[in-house]
């Protein structure tokens, strides 16, 4: 097995980020063009609070349409998501996010989610069971160090990374911000 220092590289990226807030994503995520504008609006309106242990969830959508340049065809609104071959993340690690309720939200303010309690558990074979794997905007000062001794492919580390922050954070979800996986 080829082991990759994913968590070391995450720590380097966090250390050298020049902004107060960072978004924790994976390499195959696409950030819609409108994302920065909407997040800056939330910041100006005071929707992004001063509590550094707050994580703002960016709901994840997948594209399932004809081959095309997804990057240039990301819907700008939730209504367009249903019209353009997008569907909510189907994986168990995202079941905590209630996509159908989110689609119905019309508030321009982020909505507080119930506290997510996790247990880092293993099955009988000693494999880690997946918990919630959010993609979030967080205050850079609040992110704990990722365990650099864990070296493996990113999808196995992401779940562990999410677990390190879930227990101490309050979660909110933006009603007008999302990301896309291609």
C-alpha positions as CSV (number, residue, x, y, z in Angstrom):
1,X,0.0,0.0,0.0
2,X,1.2,3.5,-0.9
3,X,0.8,5.8,2.1
4,X,0.5,9.5,1.6
5,X,1.1,12.2,4.3
6,X,-2.4,13.7,3.9
7,X,-2.7,15.0,7.4
8,X,0.8,16.5,7.4
9,X,-0.2,18.4,4.2
10,X,-3.5,19.5,5.8
11,X,-1.6,21.0,8.7
12,X,0.8,22.8,6.4
13,X,-2.1,24.3,4.5
14,X,-3.8,25.5,7.7
15,X,-0.6,26.9,9.0
16,X,0.0,28.9,5.8
17,X,-3.6,30.1,5.1
18,X,-3.7,33.8,5.1
19,X,-7.4,34.2,5.9
20,X,-9.3,34.0,9.2
21,X,-11.7,31.4,7.8
22,X,-10.9,28.3,5.7
23,X,-13.0,25.7,4.0
24,X,-12.2,22.1,4.6
25,X,-12.8,20.3,1.3
26,X,-11.5,17.4,-0.8
27,X,-9.7,17.8,-4.1
28,X,-12.7,16.7,-6.2
29,X,-15.0,19.4,-5.0
30,X,-16.0,22.4,-7.1
31,X,-16.6,25.7,-5.4
32,X,-19.4,27.5,-7.2
33,X,-18.6,31.0,-8.6
34,X,-21.2,32.7,-6.2
35,X,-19.7,31.0,-3.1
36,X,-17.3,33.8,-2.1
37,X,-19.9,36.5,-2.7
38,X,-22.5,34.7,-0.5
39,X,-20.1,34.0,2.3
40,X,-18.9,37.6,2.3
41,X,-22.5,38.7,2.5
42,X,-23.1,36.4,5.5
43,X,-19.9,37.8,7.2
44,X,-21.0,41.4,6.7
45,X,-24.5,40.7,8.0
46,X,-23.1,39.1,11.1
47,X,-24.3,35.6,10.3
48,X,-20.8,34.2,10.7
49,X,-20.4,34.6,14.4
50,X,-17.5,35.3,16.7
51,X,-17.6,31.9,18.4
52,X,-14.5,30.2,17.0
53,X,-16.0,26.7,17.7
54,X,-18.6,27.0,15.1
55,X,-18.6,25.1,11.8
56,X,-20.7,26.2,8.9
57,X,-21.7,23.2,6.7
58,X,-21.6,23.4,3.0
59,X,-24.0,20.8,1.7
60,X,-22.5,18.5,-0.9
61,X,-24.3,17.8,-4.2
62,X,-23.3,15.4,-7.0
63,X,-23.7,15.8,-10.7
64,X,-25.4,13.0,-12.6
65,X,-26.1,14.3,-16.1
66,X,-24.6,14.3,-19.5
67,X,-20.9,14.7,-19.8
68,X,-20.1,18.4,-19.9
69,X,-18.0,21.0,-18.2
70,X,-19.6,20.8,-14.7
71,X,-17.4,23.7,-13.5
72,X,-19.2,26.1,-15.8
73,X,-22.7,24.7,-15.2
74,X,-23.1,24.7,-11.5
75,X,-26.5,26.0,-10.5
76,X,-26.6,29.4,-8.8
77,X,-29.7,28.5,-6.7
78,X,-31.2,25.5,-4.9
79,X,-34.1,25.4,-7.3
80,X,-31.7,25.0,-10.2
81,X,-30.1,22.0,-8.5
82,X,-33.1,19.8,-9.2
83,X,-33.4,21.0,-12.7
84,X,-29.8,20.3,-13.7
85,X,-29.1,16.7,-12.9
86,X,-27.7,17.2,-9.4
87,X,-28.6,15.0,-6.4
88,X,-27.7,15.1,-2.7
89,X,-24.7,13.2,-1.4
90,X,-25.9,9.6,-1.1
91,X,-23.2,8.3,1.3
92,X,-23.9,7.3,4.9
93,X,-21.3,9.8,6.1
94,X,-23.6,12.6,4.9
95,X,-26.9,11.2,6.2
96,X,-26.9,13.7,9.1
97,X,-27.6,16.5,6.6
98,X,-31.3,16.5,5.8
99,X,-31.3,17.6,2.2
100,X,-35.0,17.6,1.6
101,X,-35.6,19.9,4.6
102,X,-32.6,22.1,3.5
103,X,-34.2,22.5,0.1
104,X,-37.4,23.9,1.7
105,X,-35.5,26.5,3.8
106,X,-36.0,30.0,2.6
107,X,-34.3,32.0,5.4
108,X,-31.2,33.9,4.4
109,X,-29.6,33.2,7.7
110,X,-27.7,30.0,8.6
111,X,-29.8,27.5,10.6
112,X,-28.4,25.9,13.7
113,X,-28.3,22.1,13.6
114,X,-28.8,19.8,16.5
115,X,-25.6,18.8,18.3
116,X,-23.9,16.0,16.6
117,X,-22.6,13.4,19.0
118,X,-20.3,10.7,17.6
119,X,-18.6,7.7,18.8
120,X,-15.4,6.7,17.1
121,X,-16.3,3.0,16.8
122,X,-14.8,0.0,15.1
123,X,-16.6,-3.1,13.7
124,X,-15.5,-6.7,14.6
125,X,-12.8,-6.6,11.9
126,X,-11.2,-3.5,13.5
127,X,-12.3,-1.2,10.7
128,X,-13.4,2.3,11.6
129,X,-17.1,3.0,11.1
130,X,-18.0,6.1,9.3
131,X,-19.4,9.1,11.1
132,X,-20.4,12.4,9.8
133,X,-18.0,13.8,7.2
134,X,-19.0,17.5,6.8
135,X,-17.4,20.0,4.4
136,X,-17.3,23.2,6.4
137,X,-16.2,26.8,6.8
138,X,-14.4,27.2,10.1
139,X,-12.3,29.8,11.9
140,X,-8.7,28.8,11.2
141,X,-7.7,29.3,14.9
142,X,-10.2,26.6,16.0
143,X,-9.0,23.7,14.0
144,X,-7.2,21.1,16.0
145,X,-4.0,19.6,14.5
146,X,-4.7,16.6,12.3
147,X,-2.9,13.5,13.4
148,X,0.2,13.3,11.2
149,X,1.0,9.8,12.2
150,X,-2.1,8.6,10.2
151,X,-1.0,8.2,6.6
152,X,-3.4,6.7,4.1
153,X,-5.6,7.8,1.2
154,X,-7.7,10.9,1.8
155,X,-11.1,9.3,1.9
156,X,-10.0,7.2,4.9
157,X,-8.5,10.2,6.6
158,X,-11.3,12.6,6.0
159,X,-13.6,10.6,8.3
160,X,-11.0,10.7,11.0
161,X,-10.4,14.4,10.4
162,X,-14.1,15.2,10.8
163,X,-14.3,13.2,14.0
164,X,-11.5,15.3,15.5
165,X,-13.6,18.4,15.2
166,X,-17.2,17.2,15.6
167,X,-17.3,16.8,19.4
168,X,-16.4,20.4,20.2
169,X,-18.2,22.3,17.5
170,X,-21.6,23.9,17.1
171,X,-22.9,23.3,13.5
172,X,-24.9,25.6,11.4
173,X,-25.9,25.2,7.8
174,X,-26.1,27.9,5.2
175,X,-29.4,28.0,3.3
176,X,-28.0,29.4,0.1
177,X,-24.5,28.0,-0.1
178,X,-23.4,24.5,-1.3
179,X,-20.6,22.7,-3.1
180,X,-20.5,20.2,-5.9
181,X,-18.6,16.9,-6.4
182,X,-17.7,16.0,-9.9
